[in-house]
Amino acid sequence: MEIKESDYIENKNITKTELDKYTKEIFPELDNESKEFSFLYEEKGKILGRIVGFQHWDHIQIELFFVSKDARGKGVGISLFSKIEELAKQNKVSYILLETMSFNAPTFYEKRGFELLATIENSPVKNENRFFYIKRYSYES
């Protein structure tokens, strides 16, 4: 037996294809396509914020979110998150997931209705924490 190192992107793509095929056998009604999104907040030619993630099945996952230091507290993050919540409602997703750190303003998410799912203490360094948040949506039929 041998375990070999593999090209990340190639291995990821093959693994996703195999998992999608397996999932389709079990749940043929599920659409395995992910819809990626990427938005910038730009003002006067300067990019002040960025957010990227994807929608898969019934949820949106925020992968990366950043607001430049001089733009924090000025509505840039709120504007970017409003765009994601607009997408969530348009596509009738059940929830949004994200991960953040204690030094990355977790109260920002809590003020927007996100619930804390889990905490990993002393990560990525001692006396700091990693947080996992969810915001749930429900729709009347």
Contact map, one row per residue, 1 for C-alpha under 8 A:
111000000000000000000000000000000000000000000000000000000000000000000000000000000000000000000000000000000000000000000000000000000000000000000
111100000000000000000000000000000000000000000000000000000000000000000000000000000000000000000000000000000000000000000000000000000000000000000
111110000000000000000000000000000000000000000000000000000000000000000000000000000000000000000000000000000000000000000000000000000000000000000
011111000000000000000000000000000000000000000000000000000000000000000000000000000000000000000000000000000000000000000000000000000000000000000
001111100000000000000000000000000000000000000000000000000000000000000000000000000000000000000000000000000000000000000000000000000000000000000
000111110110000000000000000000000000000000000000000000000000000000000000000000000000000000000000000000000000000000000000000000000000000000000
000011111110000000000000000000000000000000000000000000000000000000000000000000000000000000000000000000000000000000000000000000000000000000000
000001111111000000000000000000000000000000000000000000000000000000000000000000000000000000000000000000000000000000000000000000000000000000000
000000111111100000000000000000000000000000000000000000000000000000000000000000000000000000000000000000000000000000000000000000000000000000000
000001111111110000000000000000000000000000000000000000000000000000000000000000000000000000000000000000000000000000000000000000000000000000000
000001111111111000000000000000000000000000000000000000000000000000000000000000000000000000000000000000000000000000000000000000000000000000000
000000011111111100000000000000000000000000000000000000000000000000000000000000000000000000000000000000000000000000000000000000000000000000000
000000001111111110000000000000000000000000000000000000000000000000000000000000000000000000000000000000000000000000000000000000000000000000000
000000000111111111000000000000000000000000000000000000000000000000000000000000000000000000000000000000000000000000000000000000000000000000000
000000000011111111100000000000000000000000000000000000000000000000000000000000000000000000000000000000000000000000000000000000000000000000000
000000000001111111110000000000000000000000000000000000000000000000000000000000000000000000000000000000000000000000000000000000000000000000000
000000000000111111111000000000000000000000000000000000000000000000000000000000000000000000000000000000000000000000000000000000000000000000000
000000000000011111111100000000000000000000000000000000000000000000000000000000000000000000000000000000000000000000000000000000000000000000000
000000000000001111111110000000000000000000000000000000000000000000000000000000000000000000000000000000000000000000000000000000000000000000000
000000000000000111111111000000010000000000000000000000000000000000000000000000000000000000000000000000000000000000000000000000000000000000000
000000000000000011111111100000000000000000000000000000000000000000000000000000000000000000000000000000000000000000000000000000000000000000000
000000000000000001111111110000000000000000000000000000000000000000000000000000000000000000000000000000000000000000000000000000000000000000000
000000000000000000111111111100000000000000000000000000000000000000000000000000000000000000000000000000000000000000000000000000000000000000000
000000000000000000011111111111010000000000000000000000000000000000000000000000000000000000000000000000000000000000000000000000000000000000000
000000000000000000001111111100000000000000000000000000000000000000000000000000000000000000000000000000000000000000000000000000000000000000000
000000000000000000000111111100000000000000000000000000000000000000000000000000000000000000000000000000000000000000000000000000000000000000000
000000000000000000000011111111000000000000000000000000000000000000000000000000000000000000000000000000000000000000000000000000000000000000000
000000000000000000000011111111100000000000000000000000000000000000000000000000000000000000000000000000000000000000000000000000000000000000000
000000000000000000000001001111100000000000000000000000000000000000000000000000000000000000000000000000000000000000000000000000000000000000000
000000000000000000000001001111110000000000000000000000001000000000000000000000000000000000000000000000000000000000000000000000000000000000000
000000000000000000000000000111111000000000000000000000001000000000000000000000000000000000000000000000000000000000000000000000000000000000000
000000000000000000010001000001111100000000000000000000011000000000000000000000000000000000000000000000000000000000000000000000000000000000000
000000000000000000000000000000111110000000000000000000011000000000000000000000000000000000000000000000000000000000000000000000000000000000000
000000000000000000000000000000011111000000000000000001111000000000000000000000000000000000000000000000000000000000000000000000000000000000000
000000000000000000000000000000001111100000000000000001110000000000000000000000000000000000000000000000000000000000000000000000000000000000000
000000000000000000000000000000000111110000000000000111100000000000000000000000000000000000000000000000000000000000000000000000000000000000000
000000000000000000000000000000000011111000000000000111100000000000000000000000000000000000000000000000000000000000000000000000000000000000000
000000000000000000000000000000000001111100000000011110000000000000000000000000000000000000000000000000000000000000000000000000000000000000000
000000000000000000000000000000000000111110000000011100000000000000000000000000010000000000000000000000000000000000000000000000000000000000000
000000000000000000000000000000000000011111000011111000000000000000000000000000010000000000000000000000000000000000000000000000000000000000000
000000000000000000000000000000000000001111100011110000000000000000000000000100110000000000000000000000000000000000000000000000000000000000000
000000000000000000000000000000000000000111111111100000000000000000000000000000000000000000000000000000000000000000000000000000000000000000000
000000000000000000000000000000000000000011111111000000000000000000000000000000000000000000000000000000000000000000000000000000000000000000000
000000000000000000000000000000000000000001111100000000000000000000000000000000000000000000000000000000000000000000000000000000000000000000000
000000000000000000000000000000000000000001111110000000000000000000000000000000000000000000000000000000000000000000000000000000000000000000000
000000000000000000000000000000000000000001111111000000000000000000000000000000000000000000000000000000000000000000000000000000000000000000000
000000000000000000000000000000000000000111101111110000000000000000000000000000000000000000000000000000000000000000000000000000000000000000000
000000000000000000000000000000000000000111100111110000000000000000110010000100000000000000000000000000000000000000000000000000000000000000000
000000000000000000000000000000000000000111000011111000000000000011110010000110010000000000000000000000000000000000000000000000000000000000000
000000000000000000000000000000000000011110000011111100000000000111100000000000010000000000000000000000000000000000000000000000000000000000000
000000000000000000000000000000000000011100000000111110000000011111000000000000010000000000000000000000000000000000000000000000000000000000000
000000000000000000000000000000000001111000000000011111000000011110000000000000000000000000000000000000000000000000000000000000000000000000000
000000000000000000000000000000000001110000000000001111100001111100000000000000000000000000000000000000000000000000000000000000000000000000000
000000000000000000000000000000000111100000000000000111110001111000000000000000000000000000000000000000000000000000000000000000000000000000000
000000000000000000000000000000000111100000000000000011111111100000000000000000000000000000000000000000000000000000000000000000000000000000000
000000000000000000000000000000011110000000000000000001111111100000000000000000000000000000000000000000000000000000000000000000000000000000000
000000000000000000000000000001111100000000000000000000111110000000000000000000000000000000000000000000000000000000000000000000000000000000000
000000000000000000000000000000000000000000000000000000111111000000000000000000000000000000011110000000000000000000000000000000000000000000000
000000000000000000000000000000000000000000000000000000111111100000000000000000000000000100001111100000000000000000000000000000000000000000000
000000000000000000000000000000000000000000000000000011110111110000000000000000000000000100001011100000000000000000000000000000000000000000000
000000000000000000000000000000000000000000000000000011110011111000000000000000000000000000000001110000000000000000000000000000000000000000000
000000000000000000000000000000000000000000000000001111000001111110000000000000000000000000000001111000000000000000000000000000000000000000000
000000000000000000000000000000000000000000000000001111000000111110000000000000000000000000000000011000000000000000000000000000000000000000000
000000000000000000000000000000000000000000000000011110000000011111000000000000000000000000000000000000000000000000000000000000000000000000000
000000000000000000000000000000000000000000000000111100000000011111100000000000000000000000000000000000000000000000000000000000000000000000000
000000000000000000000000000000000000000000000000111000000000000111110000000010000000000000000000000000000000000000000000000000000000000000000
000000000000000000000000000000000000000000000001110000000000000011111011000110000000000000000000000000000000000000000000000000000000000000000
000000000000000000000000000000000000000000000001100000000000000001111111000000000000000000000000000000000000000000000000000000000000000000000
000000000000000000000000000000000000000000000000000000000000000000111111000000000000000000000000000000000000000000000000000000000000000000000
000000000000000000000000000000000000000000000000000000000000000000011111000000000000000000000000000000000000000000000000000000000000000000000
000000000000000000000000000000000000000000000001100000000000000000111111111100000000000000000000000000000000000000000000000000000000000000000
000000000000000000000000000000000000000000000000000000000000000000111111111110000000000000000000000000000000000000000000000000000000000000000
000000000000000000000000000000000000000000000000000000000000000000000011111110000000000000000000000000000000000000000000000000000000000000000
000000000000000000000000000000000000000000000000000000000000000000000011111110000000000000000000000000000000000000000000000000000000000000000
000000000000000000000000000000000000000000000000000000000000000000000011111111100000000000000000000000000000000000000000000000000000000000000
000000000000000000000000000000000000000010000001100000000000000000100011111111110000000000000000000000000000000000000000000000000000000000000
000000000000000000000000000000000000000000000000100000000000000001100001111111111000000000000000000000000000000000000000000000000000000000000
000000000000000000000000000000000000000000000000000000000000000000000000001111111100000000000000000000000000000000000000000000000000000000000
000000000000000000000000000000000000000010000000000000000000000000000000001111111110000000000000000000000000000000000000000000000000000000000
000000000000000000000000000000000000001110000000111000000000000000000000000111111111000000000000000000000000000000000000000000000000000000000
000000000000000000000000000000000000000000000000000000000000000000000000000011111111100000000000000000000000000000000000000000000000000000000
000000000000000000000000000000000000000000000000000000000000000000000000000001111111110000000000000000000000000000000000000000000000000000000
000000000000000000000000000000000000000000000000000000000000000000000000000000111111111000000000000000000000000000000000000000000000000000000
000000000000000000000000000000000000000000000000000000000000000000000000000000011111111100000000000000000000000000000000000000000000000000000
000000000000000000000000000000000000000000000000000000000000000000000000000000001111111110000000000000000000000000000000000000000000000000000
000000000000000000000000000000000000000000000000000000000000000000000000000000000111111111000000000000000000000000000000000000000000000000000
000000000000000000000000000000000000000000000000000000000000000000000000000000000011111111100000000000000000000000000000000000000000000000000
000000000000000000000000000000000000000000000000000000000011000000000000000000000001111111111111000000000000000000000000000000000000000000000
000000000000000000000000000000000000000000000000000000000000000000000000000000000000111111111000000000000000000000000000000000000000000000000
000000000000000000000000000000000000000000000000000000000000000000000000000000000000011111110000000000000000000000000000000000000000000000000
000000000000000000000000000000000000000000000000000000000000000000000000000000000000001111111000000000000000000000000000000000000000000000000
000000000000000000000000000000000000000000000000000000000100000000000000000000000000000111111100000000000000000000000000000000000000000010100
000000000000000000000000000000000000000000000000000000000111000000000000000000000000000110111111000000000000000000000000000000000000000010000
000000000000000000000000000000000000000000000000000000000110000000000000000000000000000100011111000000000000000000000000000000000000000111000
000000000000000000000000000000000000000000000000000000000111000000000000000000000000000100001111100000000000000000000000000000000000011110000
000000000000000000000000000000000000000000000000000000000011110000000000000000000000000100001111110000000000000000000000000000000000011100000
000000000000000000000000000000000000000000000000000000000011110000000000000000000000000000000011111000000000000000000000000000000001111000000
000000000000000000000000000000000000000000000000000000000000111000000000000000000000000000000001111100000000000000000000000000000001110000000
000000000000000000000000000000000000000000000000000000000000011000000000000000000000000000000000111110000000000000000000000000000111100000000
000000000000000000000000000000000000000000000000000000000000000000000000000000000000000000000000011111010100000000000000000000000111000000000
000000000000000000000000000000000000000000000000000000000000000000000000000000000000000000000000001111111100000000000000000000011110000000000
000000000000000000000000000000000000000000000000000000000000000000000000000000000000000000000000000111111100000000000000000000011110000000000
000000000000000000000000000000000000000000000000000000000000000000000000000000000000000000000000000011111100000000000000000000010000000000000
000000000000000000000000000000000000000000000000000000000000000000000000000000000000000000000000000111111100000000000000000000000000000000000
000000000000000000000000000000000000000000000000000000000000000000000000000000000000000000000000000011111111100000000000000000000000000000000
000000000000000000000000000000000000000000000000000000000000000000000000000000000000000000000000000111111111110000000000000000000010000000000
000000000000000000000000000000000000000000000000000000000000000000000000000000000000000000000000000000001111111000000000000000000000000000000
000000000000000000000000000000000000000000000000000000000000000000000000000000000000000000000000000000001111111100000000000000000000000000000
000000000000000000000000000000000000000000000000000000000000000000000000000000000000000000000000000000001111111111000000000000000000100000000
000000000000000000000000000000000000000000000000000000000000000000000000000000000000000000000000000000000111111111110000000000000000000000000
000000000000000000000000000000000000000000000000000000000000000000000000000000000000000000000000000000000011111111000000000000000000000000000
000000000000000000000000000000000000000000000000000000000000000000000000000000000000000000000000000000000001111111000000000000000000000000000
000000000000000000000000000000000000000000000000000000000000000000000000000000000000000000000000000000000000111111100000000000000000001000000
000000000000000000000000000000000000000000000000000000000000000000000000000000000000000000000000000000000000111111110000000000000000111100000
000000000000000000000000000000000000000000000000000000000000000000000000000000000000000000000000000000000000010011111000000000000000111000000
000000000000000000000000000000000000000000000000000000000000000000000000000000000000000000000000000000000000010001111110000000000011110000000
000000000000000000000000000000000000000000000000000000000000000000000000000000000000000000000000000000000000000000111110000000000011110000000
000000000000000000000000000000000000000000000000000000000000000000000000000000000000000000000000000000000000000000011111000000000011100000000
000000000000000000000000000000000000000000000000000000000000000000000000000000000000000000000000000000000000000000011111100000001111000000000
000000000000000000000000000000000000000000000000000000000000000000000000000000000000000000000000000000000000000000000111111000001110000000000
000000000000000000000000000000000000000000000000000000000000000000000000000000000000000000000000000000000000000000000011111001111100000000000
000000000000000000000000000000000000000000000000000000000000000000000000000000000000000000000000000000000000000000000001111111111100000000000
000000000000000000000000000000000000000000000000000000000000000000000000000000000000000000000000000000000000000000000001111111111100000000000
000000000000000000000000000000000000000000000000000000000000000000000000000000000000000000000000000000000000000000000000011111011100000000000
000000000000000000000000000000000000000000000000000000000000000000000000000000000000000000000000000000000000000000000000011111111000000000000
000000000000000000000000000000000000000000000000000000000000000000000000000000000000000000000000000000000000000000000000111111110000000000000
000000000000000000000000000000000000000000000000000000000000000000000000000000000000000000000000000000000000000000000000111011111000000000000
000000000000000000000000000000000000000000000000000000000000000000000000000000000000000000000000000011100000000000000000111111111100000000000
000000000000000000000000000000000000000000000000000000000000000000000000000000000000000000000000000011000000000000000011111110111110000000000
000000000000000000000000000000000000000000000000000000000000000000000000000000000000000000000000001111000000000000000011111100011111000000000
000000000000000000000000000000000000000000000000000000000000000000000000000000000000000000000000001111000100000000011111000000001111100000000
000000000000000000000000000000000000000000000000000000000000000000000000000000000000000000000000111100000000000000011110000000000111110000000
000000000000000000000000000000000000000000000000000000000000000000000000000000000000000000000000111000000000100001111100000000000011111000000
000000000000000000000000000000000000000000000000000000000000000000000000000000000000000000000011110000000000000001111000000000000001111100000
000000000000000000000000000000000000000000000000000000000000000000000000000000000000000000000011100000000000000011100000000000000000111110000
000000000000000000000000000000000000000000000000000000000000000000000000000000000000000000000111000000000000000001000000000000000000011111000
000000000000000000000000000000000000000000000000000000000000000000000000000000000000000000011110000000000000000000000000000000000000001111100
000000000000000000000000000000000000000000000000000000000000000000000000000000000000000000000100000000000000000000000000000000000000000111110
000000000000000000000000000000000000000000000000000000000000000000000000000000000000000000010000000000000000000000000000000000000000000011111
000000000000000000000000000000000000000000000000000000000000000000000000000000000000000000000000000000000000000000000000000000000000000001111
000000000000000000000000000000000000000000000000000000000000000000000000000000000000000000000000000000000000000000000000000000000000000000111
